[in-house]
């Protein structure tokens, strides 16, 4: 692997930073729940997500206070940063601490910006979760591992953004779902889906069912955790069409994980390739193609060429 690829796609083994990753996941939930508490509901919970930016992940502008407030996880300088539209700013460092301490600091930061320091205090999508304010166990903070994760996230985001451009139909932004702590992009067929069975830990079924109200092919990236003990890309369909699990997906390192109902591609298989972006794009495209073809999506009405800078879409 040449130095350019090594720098763009850093090594991010899950085991050494497991504790920090778990803490960062919970911190992202607190920041995301602030946005959730203040933002009008958008279909598929798109109003609650975080977005990659040049320094980490941000809520974007949240309607609160004198006009609006933005909270960000700065994973370059390792701090939480808040800014209000009236010019006020505030911050506190990301360092070893408890979730309860982070929660208290975050609420204090919002208050200092003139915002409403109220949010749901229970983690989502985590089995046997402890309320934020009661989670007083000391958590590590490995700044080097966080910086490498952020650098990997930016490389992943660039490919997901490019993949997103090749679709005329309804498609989500590329965003971070803090419940499951994954970067994701989702394409929709436009057709209604059968009622989702729900059952996701610590997530109301009405939210899950609205999120999957229509047929989807969804793809994204996890740093590791839960059933996937390594960084990986995923792709799934809901509802999964007949034959989906047996589909041939690129590259050879991709496989169907029956316990999750998803195709997985280890991050290391992408990182170790001569052209990581091409390998990842092949995975995204072939998994989507399997879902769309087997479910007979209207490809002619939904798909288009990959977008290019300064080139308007041809009609």
C-alpha positions as CSV (number, residue, x, y, z in Angstrom):
1,X,0.0,0.0,0.0
2,X,1.4,3.4,-0.9
3,X,1.7,6.2,1.6
4,X,-1.1,8.2,0.1
5,X,-3.6,5.4,0.5
6,X,-2.3,4.6,3.9
7,X,-2.8,8.2,5.0
8,X,-6.3,8.4,3.5
9,X,-7.5,5.0,4.7
10,X,-5.8,4.7,8.1
11,X,-5.7,1.5,10.2
12,X,-8.6,1.5,12.7
13,X,-8.8,-1.9,14.4
14,X,-11.7,-1.9,16.7
15,X,-10.2,-3.8,19.7
16,X,-7.6,-1.3,20.8
17,X,-10.1,1.6,21.0
18,X,-13.2,-0.3,21.9
19,X,-13.8,1.6,25.2
20,X,-13.2,5.0,23.5
21,X,-15.5,4.0,20.6
22,X,-18.2,3.1,23.0
23,X,-17.8,6.4,24.8
24,X,-17.8,8.4,21.6
25,X,-21.0,6.5,20.5
26,X,-22.8,7.7,23.7
27,X,-21.4,11.2,23.4
28,X,-22.8,11.4,19.8
29,X,-26.2,10.3,21.1
30,X,-26.3,13.1,23.6
31,X,-25.4,15.7,20.9
32,X,-27.8,14.1,18.5
33,X,-30.6,14.0,21.1
34,X,-30.3,17.8,21.6
35,X,-31.0,18.2,17.9
36,X,-33.8,15.6,18.1
37,X,-35.4,17.5,21.0
38,X,-35.5,20.9,19.2
39,X,-36.1,20.1,15.5
40,X,-39.4,19.4,13.8
41,X,-39.9,15.8,12.8
42,X,-38.7,14.8,9.3
43,X,-39.5,11.6,7.5
44,X,-37.3,8.6,8.4
45,X,-35.9,10.5,11.4
46,X,-33.6,12.5,9.1
47,X,-34.0,15.5,11.5
48,X,-32.1,13.8,14.2
49,X,-28.9,12.7,12.5
50,X,-25.4,14.2,12.6
51,X,-23.4,15.2,9.5
52,X,-19.6,14.9,8.7
53,X,-17.8,18.3,8.5
54,X,-14.2,19.4,8.2
55,X,-13.5,18.7,11.9
56,X,-15.8,15.9,13.0
57,X,-19.6,15.6,13.2
58,X,-22.2,18.4,13.6
59,X,-25.9,18.9,14.3
60,X,-26.1,21.7,11.8
61,X,-28.2,24.6,12.9
62,X,-30.8,23.7,15.5
63,X,-33.7,26.1,16.1
64,X,-33.1,27.2,19.7
65,X,-32.2,30.2,21.8
66,X,-32.2,33.6,20.1
67,X,-32.1,32.1,16.6
68,X,-30.2,28.8,16.4
69,X,-27.5,26.8,18.0
70,X,-25.0,24.3,16.4
71,X,-23.2,21.6,18.4
72,X,-20.2,19.8,17.0
73,X,-17.9,16.9,18.0
74,X,-14.5,18.3,16.9
75,X,-12.4,15.2,16.4
76,X,-9.3,17.2,15.3
77,X,-8.8,19.3,18.4
78,X,-10.8,16.9,20.5
79,X,-13.5,19.1,22.0
80,X,-17.2,19.7,21.9
81,X,-17.9,23.1,20.3
82,X,-21.2,25.1,20.5
83,X,-22.0,28.2,18.5
84,X,-25.2,30.4,18.6
85,X,-26.4,32.7,15.9
86,X,-26.1,35.7,18.4
87,X,-22.3,35.3,18.3
88,X,-21.8,33.3,21.5
89,X,-19.5,30.3,21.5
90,X,-18.6,27.7,24.1
91,X,-16.5,24.5,24.3
92,X,-15.2,21.8,26.5
93,X,-12.5,19.1,25.9
94,X,-13.0,15.5,24.9
95,X,-10.9,13.6,27.4
96,X,-11.3,10.7,29.8
97,X,-14.5,11.2,31.7
98,X,-17.8,9.5,32.5
99,X,-20.9,9.7,30.3
100,X,-22.6,11.4,33.2
101,X,-19.9,14.1,33.2
102,X,-20.1,14.5,29.4
103,X,-23.9,14.8,29.7
104,X,-23.6,17.5,32.4
105,X,-21.0,19.4,30.4
106,X,-23.1,19.3,27.3
107,X,-26.2,20.7,29.0
108,X,-24.1,23.4,30.7
109,X,-22.7,24.3,27.2
110,X,-26.2,24.6,25.8
111,X,-27.3,26.8,28.7
112,X,-24.3,29.1,28.2
113,X,-25.4,29.6,24.6
114,X,-28.9,30.6,25.6
115,X,-30.4,27.3,24.5
116,X,-32.9,24.8,26.1
117,X,-30.9,22.3,28.0
118,X,-33.5,19.5,27.8
119,X,-33.2,16.1,26.0
120,X,-34.2,12.5,26.4
121,X,-31.8,11.0,28.9
122,X,-31.9,7.3,27.7
123,X,-29.5,5.9,25.1
124,X,-31.2,4.3,22.0
125,X,-30.4,1.0,20.2
126,X,-28.2,-0.2,23.1
127,X,-29.3,-3.2,25.1
128,X,-29.5,-2.7,28.9
129,X,-28.5,0.9,28.5
130,X,-27.9,3.1,31.6
131,X,-29.4,6.6,31.6
132,X,-26.7,9.2,30.7
133,X,-26.9,11.0,34.0
134,X,-26.4,7.8,35.9
135,X,-23.5,6.3,33.8
136,X,-20.6,7.4,36.1
137,X,-18.0,4.8,35.1
138,X,-14.8,6.4,33.9
139,X,-14.4,6.1,30.1
140,X,-11.1,6.3,28.2
141,X,-10.4,8.7,25.4
142,X,-7.8,7.6,22.9
143,X,-7.3,10.8,20.8
144,X,-5.1,9.1,18.2
145,X,-7.6,6.4,17.6
146,X,-10.4,9.0,17.3
147,X,-8.4,11.0,14.8
148,X,-7.8,7.9,12.7
149,X,-11.5,7.0,12.8
150,X,-12.4,10.5,11.7
151,X,-9.9,10.4,8.8
152,X,-11.4,7.1,7.7
153,X,-14.9,8.5,8.0
154,X,-14.0,11.3,5.7
155,X,-12.7,8.9,3.1
156,X,-15.9,6.8,3.4
157,X,-18.1,9.9,3.2
158,X,-16.5,10.9,-0.1
159,X,-17.4,7.5,-1.7
160,X,-20.9,7.5,-0.2
161,X,-21.5,11.0,-1.5
162,X,-20.4,9.9,-5.0
163,X,-22.5,6.8,-4.9
164,X,-25.5,9.0,-3.9
165,X,-25.2,11.1,-7.0
166,X,-26.2,8.2,-9.3
167,X,-29.8,8.2,-8.2
168,X,-32.7,10.3,-9.4
169,X,-35.2,8.8,-6.9
170,X,-35.6,9.6,-3.3
171,X,-32.3,9.2,-1.5
172,X,-31.1,10.2,2.0
173,X,-28.3,12.5,2.8
174,X,-25.0,10.9,3.9
175,X,-25.4,11.2,7.6
176,X,-24.4,9.6,10.9
177,X,-27.1,7.8,12.7
178,X,-26.1,8.1,16.3
179,X,-28.4,5.3,17.5
180,X,-26.3,2.6,15.8
181,X,-23.2,4.9,15.2
182,X,-23.0,4.3,11.5
183,X,-22.5,6.5,8.4
184,X,-25.3,5.7,6.0
185,X,-27.0,6.5,2.7
186,X,-30.3,5.0,1.7
187,X,-32.1,4.7,-1.7
188,X,-35.8,4.3,-2.0
189,X,-37.9,2.5,-4.7
190,X,-40.9,4.8,-4.1
191,X,-43.1,1.8,-3.2
192,X,-44.6,1.2,0.2
193,X,-43.0,-1.6,2.3
194,X,-44.7,-4.1,4.6
195,X,-45.0,-3.1,8.2
196,X,-41.6,-3.5,9.9
197,X,-41.7,-5.9,12.9
198,X,-39.8,-3.5,15.1
199,X,-37.9,-5.0,18.1
200,X,-34.8,-2.8,17.9
201,X,-33.4,-2.4,21.4
202,X,-34.4,0.8,23.2
203,X,-36.1,2.2,20.1
204,X,-39.9,2.7,19.9
205,X,-41.4,0.5,17.2
206,X,-43.3,3.5,15.8
207,X,-40.0,5.1,14.9
208,X,-38.6,2.0,13.3
209,X,-41.8,1.4,11.3
210,X,-41.9,5.0,10.0
211,X,-38.2,4.7,9.1
212,X,-39.0,1.6,7.0
213,X,-42.3,2.8,5.6
214,X,-41.0,2.4,2.0
215,X,-38.8,-0.1,0.2
216,X,-35.1,0.7,0.7
217,X,-31.6,-0.3,-0.2
218,X,-29.3,1.1,2.5
219,X,-25.6,1.0,2.8
220,X,-23.0,2.4,5.2
221,X,-20.1,2.0,7.6
222,X,-19.6,0.9,11.2
223,X,-16.4,1.4,13.2
224,X,-17.2,-1.9,15.0
225,X,-19.3,-2.9,18.0
226,X,-22.2,-5.2,18.8
227,X,-22.4,-8.2,16.4
228,X,-19.6,-6.7,14.2
229,X,-16.4,-6.8,16.1
230,X,-14.4,-5.1,13.4
231,X,-14.8,-2.0,11.1
232,X,-17.0,-2.9,8.2
233,X,-19.2,-1.7,5.4
234,X,-22.7,-3.0,5.1
235,X,-25.6,-3.1,2.6
236,X,-29.1,-4.5,3.1
237,X,-32.6,-4.3,1.6
238,X,-35.9,-3.9,3.3
239,X,-37.9,-5.9,2.6
240,X,-35.2,-8.3,1.4
241,X,-36.3,-9.8,-2.0
242,X,-36.2,-13.5,-2.6
243,X,-32.7,-14.6,-3.5
244,X,-31.0,-11.6,-2.0
245,X,-28.9,-13.5,0.4
246,X,-27.5,-15.7,-2.4
247,X,-26.6,-12.8,-4.7
248,X,-23.0,-12.4,-5.9
249,X,-21.6,-9.2,-4.4
250,X,-18.2,-7.6,-5.2
251,X,-15.5,-8.0,-4.1
252,X,-14.7,-11.5,-3.1
253,X,-14.2,-10.4,0.5
254,X,-17.9,-9.4,0.8
255,X,-20.2,-11.9,2.3
256,X,-23.8,-12.2,3.6
257,X,-24.1,-12.3,7.4
258,X,-27.3,-14.2,8.1
259,X,-27.5,-13.1,11.7
260,X,-27.8,-9.5,10.6
261,X,-29.6,-10.0,7.2
262,X,-26.9,-7.8,5.5
263,X,-23.9,-8.0,3.3
264,X,-20.7,-7.1,5.0
265,X,-17.3,-6.0,3.6
266,X,-14.5,-5.6,6.1
267,X,-12.9,-2.2,6.1
268,X,-9.5,-3.8,5.9
269,X,-10.4,-5.4,2.6
270,X,-11.0,-1.9,1.2
271,X,-8.0,-0.3,3.0
272,X,-5.6,-2.9,1.7
273,X,-6.7,-2.6,-2.0
274,X,-4.7,-0.8,-4.6
275,X,-7.8,1.4,-5.3
276,X,-9.9,1.5,-2.1
277,X,-12.5,3.9,-3.6
278,X,-13.1,1.6,-6.6
279,X,-13.4,-1.5,-4.4
280,X,-15.9,0.2,-2.1
281,X,-17.9,1.6,-5.0
282,X,-18.1,-1.9,-6.5
283,X,-19.5,-3.2,-3.2
284,X,-22.1,-0.4,-2.9
285,X,-23.2,-0.8,-6.5
286,X,-23.4,-4.6,-6.7
287,X,-25.3,-4.9,-3.4
288,X,-27.8,-2.2,-4.5
289,X,-28.0,-3.8,-8.0
290,X,-29.0,-7.2,-6.3
291,X,-31.7,-5.5,-4.2
292,X,-33.1,-3.4,-7.1
293,X,-33.0,-6.2,-9.7
294,X,-34.5,-8.9,-7.5
295,X,-37.2,-6.6,-6.3
296,X,-37.9,-5.2,-9.8
297,X,-37.4,-1.6,-9.0
298,X,-38.0,0.8,-11.9
299,X,-34.3,1.4,-12.7
300,X,-35.0,3.6,-15.8
301,X,-36.9,6.1,-13.7
302,X,-34.7,6.0,-10.6
303,X,-31.0,5.8,-11.8
304,X,-28.7,8.1,-13.6
305,X,-25.0,8.6,-14.3
306,X,-22.6,9.5,-11.4
307,X,-22.6,13.2,-10.9
308,X,-19.5,15.3,-12.1
309,X,-18.4,18.7,-10.9
310,X,-19.7,21.6,-13.0
311,X,-21.6,19.2,-15.3
312,X,-25.4,19.7,-15.2
313,X,-27.4,16.4,-15.3
314,X,-28.3,15.4,-18.9
315,X,-32.0,14.9,-19.5
